[in-house]
C-alpha cells in the first residue's frame, strides 16, 4: 500500500514555501534584487518563487 503521507507532506512543504516567499518578497520586501531596475523587481521575485 502506498504511504499517503509523502504526497501530503510535499504539498504542505510547497504551500509553505509559496506563502513564506510571497510574504517575505512581496509584503516585507526582503531579498530584493537591488541590481535590477525598479520595474523588474517583481519579475525577479516571481521568478524566484517559480
PDB file of N, CA, C, O and CB in Angstrom:
ATOM      1  N   UNK A   1       0.843  -1.189   0.000  1.00  0.00           N
ATOM      2  CA  UNK A   1       0.000   0.000   0.000  1.00  0.00           C
ATOM      3  C   UNK A   1       0.885   1.249   0.000  1.00  0.00           C
ATOM      4  O   UNK A   1       1.912   1.295   0.678  1.00  0.00           O
ATOM      5  CB  UNK A   1      -0.958   0.000   1.227  1.00  0.00           C
ATOM      6  N   UNK A   2       0.483   2.232  -0.750  1.00  0.00           N
ATOM      7  CA  UNK A   2       1.254   3.469  -0.882  1.00  0.00           C
ATOM      8  C   UNK A   2       1.061   4.319   0.363  1.00  0.00           C
ATOM      9  O   UNK A   2      -0.051   4.487   0.863  1.00  0.00           O
ATOM     10  CB  UNK A   2       0.833   4.256  -2.150  1.00  0.00           C
ATOM     11  N   UNK A   3       2.174   4.846   0.845  1.00  0.00           N
ATOM     12  CA  UNK A   3       2.110   5.737   2.001  1.00  0.00           C
ATOM     13  C   UNK A   3       1.556   7.089   1.551  1.00  0.00           C
ATOM     14  O   UNK A   3       2.157   7.753   0.706  1.00  0.00           O
ATOM     15  CB  UNK A   3       3.517   5.902   2.662  1.00  0.00           C
ATOM     16  N   UNK A   4       0.450   7.489   2.093  1.00  0.00           N
ATOM     17  CA  UNK A   4      -0.220   8.723   1.660  1.00  0.00           C
ATOM     18  C   UNK A   4       0.345   9.963   2.324  1.00  0.00           C
ATOM     19  O   UNK A   4      -0.046  11.079   1.979  1.00  0.00           O
ATOM     20  CB  UNK A   4      -1.696   8.636   1.947  1.00  0.00           C
ATOM     21  N   UNK A   5       1.252   9.789   3.264  1.00  0.00           N
ATOM     22  CA  UNK A   5       1.836  10.952   3.923  1.00  0.00           C
ATOM     23  C   UNK A   5       2.818  11.689   3.028  1.00  0.00           C
ATOM     24  O   UNK A   5       2.926  12.912   3.111  1.00  0.00           O
ATOM     25  CB  UNK A   5       2.525  10.533   5.197  1.00  0.00           C
ATOM     26  N   UNK A   6       3.531  10.975   2.181  1.00  0.00           N
ATOM     27  CA  UNK A   6       4.560  11.598   1.347  1.00  0.00           C
ATOM     28  C   UNK A   6       4.002  12.680   0.422  1.00  0.00           C
ATOM     29  O   UNK A   6       4.516  13.799   0.441  1.00  0.00           O
ATOM     30  CB  UNK A   6       5.255  10.541   0.522  1.00  0.00           C
ATOM     31  N   UNK A   7       2.968  12.400  -0.392  1.00  0.00           N
ATOM     32  CA  UNK A   7       2.431  13.464  -1.239  1.00  0.00           C
ATOM     33  C   UNK A   7       1.846  14.617  -0.423  1.00  0.00           C
ATOM     34  O   UNK A   7       1.960  15.779  -0.812  1.00  0.00           O
ATOM     35  CB  UNK A   7       1.367  12.901  -2.164  1.00  0.00           C
ATOM     36  N   UNK A   8       1.232  14.296   0.688  1.00  0.00           N
ATOM     37  CA  UNK A   8       0.658  15.343   1.532  1.00  0.00           C
ATOM     38  C   UNK A   8       1.754  16.237   2.098  1.00  0.00           C
ATOM     39  O   UNK A   8       1.598  17.456   2.172  1.00  0.00           O
ATOM     40  CB  UNK A   8      -0.166  14.727   2.673  1.00  0.00           C
ATOM     41  N   UNK A   9       2.862  15.622   2.497  1.00  0.00           N
ATOM     42  CA  UNK A   9       3.982  16.418   3.011  1.00  0.00           C
ATOM     43  C   UNK A   9       4.571  17.295   1.914  1.00  0.00           C
ATOM     44  O   UNK A   9       4.898  18.454   2.169  1.00  0.00           O
ATOM     45  CB  UNK A   9       5.073  15.504   3.597  1.00  0.00           C
ATOM     46  N   UNK A  10       4.712  16.774   0.707  1.00  0.00           N
ATOM     47  CA  UNK A  10       5.249  17.573  -0.393  1.00  0.00           C
ATOM     48  C   UNK A  10       4.341  18.750  -0.709  1.00  0.00           C
ATOM     49  O   UNK A  10       4.823  19.858  -0.947  1.00  0.00           O
ATOM     50  CB  UNK A  10       5.437  16.709  -1.637  1.00  0.00           C
ATOM     51  N   UNK A  11       3.049  18.526  -0.715  1.00  0.00           N
ATOM     52  CA  UNK A  11       2.098  19.616  -0.953  1.00  0.00           C
ATOM     53  C   UNK A  11       2.201  20.645   0.169  1.00  0.00           C
ATOM     54  O   UNK A  11       2.173  21.849  -0.088  1.00  0.00           O
ATOM     55  CB  UNK A  11       0.647  19.071  -1.058  1.00  0.00           C
ATOM     56  N   UNK A  12       2.319  20.182   1.400  1.00  0.00           N
ATOM     57  CA  UNK A  12       2.452  21.092   2.534  1.00  0.00           C
ATOM     58  C   UNK A  12       3.724  21.905   2.467  1.00  0.00           C
ATOM     59  O   UNK A  12       3.702  23.109   2.724  1.00  0.00           O
ATOM     60  CB  UNK A  12       2.412  20.323   3.826  1.00  0.00           C
ATOM     61  N   UNK A  13       4.842  21.267   2.123  1.00  0.00           N
ATOM     62  CA  UNK A  13       6.113  21.987   2.003  1.00  0.00           C
ATOM     63  C   UNK A  13       6.031  23.029   0.893  1.00  0.00           C
ATOM     64  O   UNK A  13       6.507  24.153   1.051  1.00  0.00           O
ATOM     65  CB  UNK A  13       7.270  21.004   1.729  1.00  0.00           C
ATOM     66  N   UNK A  14       5.424  22.648  -0.232  1.00  0.00           N
ATOM     67  CA  UNK A  14       5.290  23.585  -1.343  1.00  0.00           C
ATOM     68  C   UNK A  14       4.401  24.763  -0.990  1.00  0.00           C
ATOM     69  O   UNK A  14       4.711  25.904  -1.332  1.00  0.00           O
ATOM     70  CB  UNK A  14       4.739  22.877  -2.558  1.00  0.00           C
ATOM     71  N   UNK A  15       3.297  24.494  -0.307  1.00  0.00           N
ATOM     72  CA  UNK A  15       2.393  25.578   0.095  1.00  0.00           C
ATOM     73  C   UNK A  15       3.076  26.512   1.087  1.00  0.00           C
ATOM     74  O   UNK A  15       2.917  27.730   1.013  1.00  0.00           O
ATOM     75  CB  UNK A  15       1.104  25.005   0.711  1.00  0.00           C
ATOM     76  N   UNK A  16       3.836  25.938   2.013  1.00  0.00           N
ATOM     77  CA  UNK A  16       4.554  26.771   2.969  1.00  0.00           C
ATOM     78  C   UNK A  16       5.580  27.650   2.264  1.00  0.00           C
ATOM     79  O   UNK A  16       5.666  28.845   2.546  1.00  0.00           O
ATOM     80  CB  UNK A  16       5.239  25.902   4.024  1.00  0.00           C
ATOM     81  N   UNK A  17       6.352  27.079   1.356  1.00  0.00           N
ATOM     82  CA  UNK A  17       7.361  27.866   0.650  1.00  0.00           C
ATOM     83  C   UNK A  17       6.735  28.960  -0.195  1.00  0.00           C
ATOM     84  O   UNK A  17       7.278  30.062  -0.274  1.00  0.00           O
ATOM     85  CB  UNK A  17       8.209  26.967  -0.224  1.00  0.00           C
ATOM     86  N   UNK A  18       5.617  28.682  -0.822  1.00  0.00           N
ATOM     87  CA  UNK A  18       4.933  29.693  -1.621  1.00  0.00           C
ATOM     88  C   UNK A  18       4.425  30.830  -0.740  1.00  0.00           C
ATOM     89  O   UNK A  18       4.614  32.003  -1.061  1.00  0.00           O
ATOM     90  CB  UNK A  18       3.771  29.065  -2.397  1.00  0.00           C
ATOM     91  N   UNK A  19       3.778  30.478   0.374  1.00  0.00           N
ATOM     92  CA  UNK A  19       3.242  31.512   1.269  1.00  0.00           C
ATOM     93  C   UNK A  19       4.375  32.301   1.927  1.00  0.00           C
ATOM     94  O   UNK A  19       4.304  33.528   2.006  1.00  0.00           O
ATOM     95  CB  UNK A  19       2.341  30.876   2.351  1.00  0.00           C
ATOM     96  N   UNK A  20       5.403  31.624   2.392  1.00  0.00           N
ATOM     97  CA  UNK A  20       6.523  32.298   3.052  1.00  0.00           C
ATOM     98  C   UNK A  20       7.263  33.192   2.064  1.00  0.00           C
ATOM     99  O   UNK A  20       7.660  34.307   2.404  1.00  0.00           O
ATOM    100  CB  UNK A  20       7.491  31.269   3.668  1.00  0.00           C
ATOM    101  N   UNK A  21       7.446  32.706   0.850  1.00  0.00           N
ATOM    102  CA  UNK A  21       8.114  33.511  -0.159  1.00  0.00           C
ATOM    103  C   UNK A  21       7.300  34.732  -0.548  1.00  0.00           C
ATOM    104  O   UNK A  21       7.852  35.815  -0.741  1.00  0.00           O
ATOM    105  CB  UNK A  21       8.397  32.677  -1.381  1.00  0.00           C
ATOM    106  N   UNK A  22       6.001  34.564  -0.662  1.00  0.00           N
ATOM    107  CA  UNK A  22       5.146  35.706  -1.005  1.00  0.00           C
ATOM    108  C   UNK A  22       5.186  36.759   0.094  1.00  0.00           C
ATOM    109  O   UNK A  22       5.245  37.954  -0.196  1.00  0.00           O
ATOM    110  CB  UNK A  22       3.698  35.246  -1.244  1.00  0.00           C
ATOM    111  N   UNK A  23       5.154  36.334   1.338  1.00  0.00           N
ATOM    112  CA  UNK A  23       5.203  37.288   2.448  1.00  0.00           C
ATOM    113  C   UNK A  23       6.559  37.972   2.485  1.00  0.00           C
ATOM    114  O   UNK A  23       6.628  39.198   2.569  1.00  0.00           O
ATOM    115  CB  UNK A  23       4.921  36.584   3.794  1.00  0.00           C
ATOM    116  N   UNK A  24       7.638  37.200   2.423  1.00  0.00           N
ATOM    117  CA  UNK A  24       8.981  37.780   2.509  1.00  0.00           C
ATOM    118  C   UNK A  24       9.272  38.721   1.352  1.00  0.00           C
ATOM    119  O   UNK A  24       9.785  39.821   1.558  1.00  0.00           O
ATOM    120  CB  UNK A  24      10.025  36.680   2.546  1.00  0.00           C
ATOM    121  N   UNK A  25       8.952  38.302   0.155  1.00  0.00           N
ATOM    122  CA  UNK A  25       9.358  39.064  -1.012  1.00  0.00           C
ATOM    123  C   UNK A  25       8.375  40.170  -1.384  1.00  0.00           C
ATOM    124  O   UNK A  25       8.785  41.279  -1.726  1.00  0.00           O
ATOM    125  CB  UNK A  25       9.535  38.142  -2.171  1.00  0.00           C
ATOM    126  N   UNK A  26       7.110  39.877  -1.321  1.00  0.00           N
ATOM    127  CA  UNK A  26       6.135  40.854  -1.788  1.00  0.00           C
ATOM    128  C   UNK A  26       5.707  41.827  -0.698  1.00  0.00           C
ATOM    129  O   UNK A  26       5.597  43.026  -0.954  1.00  0.00           O
ATOM    130  CB  UNK A  26       4.928  40.146  -2.333  1.00  0.00           C
ATOM    131  N   UNK A  27       5.469  41.341   0.495  1.00  0.00           N
ATOM    132  CA  UNK A  27       4.965  42.204   1.565  1.00  0.00           C
ATOM    133  C   UNK A  27       6.067  42.893   2.351  1.00  0.00           C
ATOM    134  O   UNK A  27       5.986  44.088   2.632  1.00  0.00           O
ATOM    135  CB  UNK A  27       4.117  41.404   2.504  1.00  0.00           C
ATOM    136  N   UNK A  28       7.103  42.132   2.707  1.00  0.00           N
ATOM    137  CA  UNK A  28       8.162  42.692   3.540  1.00  0.00           C
ATOM    138  C   UNK A  28       9.312  43.276   2.726  1.00  0.00           C
ATOM    139  O   UNK A  28      10.107  44.057   3.249  1.00  0.00           O
ATOM    140  CB  UNK A  28       8.690  41.634   4.469  1.00  0.00           C
ATOM    141  N   UNK A  29       9.405  42.907   1.465  1.00  0.00           N
ATOM    142  CA  UNK A  29      10.450  43.438   0.610  1.00  0.00           C
ATOM    143  C   UNK A  29      11.831  42.868   0.915  1.00  0.00           C
ATOM    144  O   UNK A  29      12.841  43.496   0.597  1.00  0.00           O
ATOM    145  CB  UNK A  29      10.487  44.921   0.733  1.00  0.00           C
ATOM    146  N   UNK A  30      11.885  41.696   1.521  1.00  0.00           N
ATOM    147  CA  UNK A  30      13.173  41.086   1.830  1.00  0.00           C
ATOM    148  C   UNK A  30      13.754  40.427   0.593  1.00  0.00           C
ATOM    149  O   UNK A  30      13.017  39.995  -0.294  1.00  0.00           O
ATOM    150  CB  UNK A  30      13.034  40.064   2.962  1.00  0.00           C
ATOM    151  N   UNK A  31      15.056  40.352   0.536  1.00  0.00           N
ATOM    152  CA  UNK A  31      15.777  39.702  -0.554  1.00  0.00           C
ATOM    153  C   UNK A  31      15.473  40.351  -1.893  1.00  0.00           C
ATOM    154  O   UNK A  31      15.398  39.659  -2.908  1.00  0.00           O
ATOM    155  CB  UNK A  31      15.431  38.225  -0.607  1.00  0.00           C
ATOM    156  N   UNK A  32      15.300  41.637  -1.916  1.00  0.00           N
ATOM    157  CA  UNK A  32      15.025  42.329  -3.174  1.00  0.00           C
ATOM    158  C   UNK A  32      16.333  42.442  -3.951  1.00  0.00           C
ATOM    159  O   UNK A  32      17.365  42.815  -3.394  1.00  0.00           O
ATOM    160  CB  UNK A  32      14.394  43.744  -2.923  1.00  0.00           C
ATOM    161  N   UNK A  33      16.281  42.119  -5.238  1.00  0.00           N
ATOM    162  CA  UNK A  33      17.440  42.225  -6.102  1.00  0.00           C
ATOM    163  C   UNK A  33      17.624  43.689  -6.467  1.00  0.00           C
ATOM    164  O   UNK A  33      16.931  44.204  -7.345  1.00  0.00           O
ATOM    165  CB  UNK A  33      17.285  41.340  -7.373  1.00  0.00           C
ATOM    166  N   UNK A  34      18.549  44.357  -5.803  1.00  0.00           N
ATOM    167  CA  UNK A  34      18.709  45.793  -5.998  1.00  0.00           C
ATOM    168  C   UNK A  34      19.499  46.137  -7.246  1.00  0.00           C
ATOM    169  O   UNK A  34      19.613  47.313  -7.592  1.00  0.00           O
ATOM    170  CB  UNK A  34      19.379  46.397  -4.805  1.00  0.00           C
ATOM    171  N   UNK A  35      20.049  45.142  -7.933  1.00  0.00           N
ATOM    172  CA  UNK A  35      20.772  45.428  -9.166  1.00  0.00           C
ATOM    173  C   UNK A  35      19.837  45.509 -10.363  1.00  0.00           C
ATOM    174  O   UNK A  35      20.228  46.003 -11.421  1.00  0.00           O
ATOM    175  CB  UNK A  35      21.832  44.370  -9.409  1.00  0.00           C
ATOM    176  N   UNK A  36      18.621  45.035 -10.212  1.00  0.00           N
ATOM    177  CA  UNK A  36      17.642  45.083 -11.295  1.00  0.00           C
ATOM    178  C   UNK A  36      16.934  46.435 -11.286  1.00  0.00           C
ATOM    179  O   UNK A  36      16.793  47.056 -10.233  1.00  0.00           O
ATOM    180  CB  UNK A  36      16.614  43.927 -11.163  1.00  0.00           C
ATOM    181  N   UNK A  37      16.491  46.891 -12.453  1.00  0.00           N
ATOM    182  CA  UNK A  37      15.704  48.131 -12.494  1.00  0.00           C
ATOM    183  C   UNK A  37      14.423  47.993 -11.668  1.00  0.00           C
ATOM    184  O   UNK A  37      13.910  46.889 -11.490  1.00  0.00           O
ATOM    185  CB  UNK A  37      15.357  48.501 -13.952  1.00  0.00           C
ATOM    186  N   UNK A  38      13.915  49.108 -11.172  1.00  0.00           N
ATOM    187  CA  UNK A  38      12.734  49.099 -10.301  1.00  0.00           C
ATOM    188  C   UNK A  38      11.556  48.362 -10.915  1.00  0.00           C
ATOM    189  O   UNK A  38      10.847  47.643 -10.210  1.00  0.00           O
ATOM    190  CB  UNK A  38      12.324  50.513  -9.975  1.00  0.00           C
ATOM    191  N   UNK A  39      11.335  48.523 -12.196  1.00  0.00           N
ATOM    192  CA  UNK A  39      10.158  47.912 -12.831  1.00  0.00           C
ATOM    193  C   UNK A  39      10.291  46.401 -12.975  1.00  0.00           C
ATOM    194  O   UNK A  39       9.299  45.736 -13.272  1.00  0.00           O
ATOM    195  CB  UNK A  39       9.927  48.530 -14.197  1.00  0.00           C
ATOM    196  N   UNK A  40      11.483  45.834 -12.774  1.00  0.00           N
ATOM    197  CA  UNK A  40      11.689  44.392 -12.919  1.00  0.00           C
ATOM    198  C   UNK A  40      11.774  43.654 -11.587  1.00  0.00           C
ATOM    199  O   UNK A  40      11.923  42.432 -11.588  1.00  0.00           O
ATOM    200  CB  UNK A  40      12.941  44.140 -13.704  1.00  0.00           C
ATOM    201  N   UNK A  41      11.685  44.336 -10.464  1.00  0.00           N
ATOM    202  CA  UNK A  41      11.826  43.674  -9.166  1.00  0.00           C
ATOM    203  C   UNK A  41      10.800  42.567  -8.974  1.00  0.00           C
ATOM    204  O   UNK A  41      11.143  41.470  -8.534  1.00  0.00           O
ATOM    205  CB  UNK A  41      11.698  44.688  -8.045  1.00  0.00           C
ATOM    206  N   UNK A  42       9.542  42.849  -9.301  1.00  0.00           N
ATOM    207  CA  UNK A  42       8.513  41.824  -9.083  1.00  0.00           C
ATOM    208  C   UNK A  42       8.740  40.625 -10.001  1.00  0.00           C
ATOM    209  O   UNK A  42       8.430  39.499  -9.612  1.00  0.00           O
ATOM    210  CB  UNK A  42       7.104  42.412  -9.317  1.00  0.00           C
ATOM    211  N   UNK A  43       9.272  40.833 -11.206  1.00  0.00           N
ATOM    212  CA  UNK A  43       9.571  39.709 -12.092  1.00  0.00           C
ATOM    213  C   UNK A  43      10.651  38.803 -11.475  1.00  0.00           C
ATOM    214  O   UNK A  43      10.565  37.577 -11.547  1.00  0.00           O
ATOM    215  CB  UNK A  43      10.030  40.226 -13.478  1.00  0.00           C
ATOM    216  N   UNK A  44      11.652  39.423 -10.878  1.00  0.00           N
ATOM    217  CA  UNK A  44      12.693  38.635 -10.213  1.00  0.00           C
ATOM    218  C   UNK A  44      12.118  37.885  -9.027  1.00  0.00           C
ATOM    219  O   UNK A  44      12.462  36.724  -8.807  1.00  0.00           O
ATOM    220  CB  UNK A  44      13.850  39.535  -9.758  1.00  0.00           C
ATOM    221  N   UNK A  45      11.251  38.526  -8.262  1.00  0.00           N
ATOM    222  CA  UNK A  45      10.648  37.869  -7.097  1.00  0.00           C
ATOM    223  C   UNK A  45       9.782  36.688  -7.528  1.00  0.00           C
ATOM    224  O   UNK A  45       9.868  35.608  -6.945  1.00  0.00           O
ATOM    225  CB  UNK A  45       9.808  38.873  -6.285  1.00  0.00           C
ATOM    226  N   UNK A  46       8.953  36.891  -8.542  1.00  0.00           N
ATOM    227  CA  UNK A  46       8.098  35.796  -9.018  1.00  0.00           C
ATOM    228  C   UNK A  46       8.937  34.680  -9.635  1.00  0.00           C
ATOM    229  O   UNK A  46       8.604  33.503  -9.492  1.00  0.00           O
ATOM    230  CB  UNK A  46       7.075  36.319 -10.046  1.00  0.00           C
ATOM    231  N   UNK A  47      10.018  35.038 -10.317  1.00  0.00           N
ATOM    232  CA  UNK A  47      10.909  34.024 -10.864  1.00  0.00           C
ATOM    233  C   UNK A  47      11.558  33.190  -9.773  1.00  0.00           C
ATOM    234  O   UNK A  47      11.766  31.988  -9.943  1.00  0.00           O
ATOM    235  CB  UNK A  47      11.975  34.673 -11.714  1.00  0.00           C
ATOM    236  N   UNK A  48      11.876  33.822  -8.659  1.00  0.00           N
ATOM    237  CA  UNK A  48      12.446  33.094  -7.527  1.00  0.00           C
ATOM    238  C   UNK A  48      11.437  32.108  -6.953  1.00  0.00           C
ATOM    239  O   UNK A  48      11.795  30.998  -6.560  1.00  0.00           O
ATOM    240  CB  UNK A  48      12.909  34.071  -6.439  1.00  0.00           C
ATOM    241  N   UNK A  49      10.185  32.517  -6.907  1.00  0.00           N
ATOM    242  CA  UNK A  49       9.143  31.659  -6.336  1.00  0.00           C
ATOM    243  C   UNK A  49       8.789  30.489  -7.250  1.00  0.00           C
ATOM    244  O   UNK A  49       8.316  29.453  -6.784  1.00  0.00           O
ATOM    245  CB  UNK A  49       7.896  32.477  -6.050  1.00  0.00           C
ATOM    246  N   UNK A  50       9.016  30.654  -8.540  1.00  0.00           N
ATOM    247  CA  UNK A  50       8.622  29.611  -9.505  1.00  0.00           C
ATOM    248  C   UNK A  50       9.463  28.376  -9.444  1.00  0.00           C
ATOM    249  O   UNK A  50       9.232  27.433 -10.201  1.00  0.00           O
ATOM    250  CB  UNK A  50       8.675  30.145 -10.883  1.00  0.00           C
TER     251      UNK A  50
END
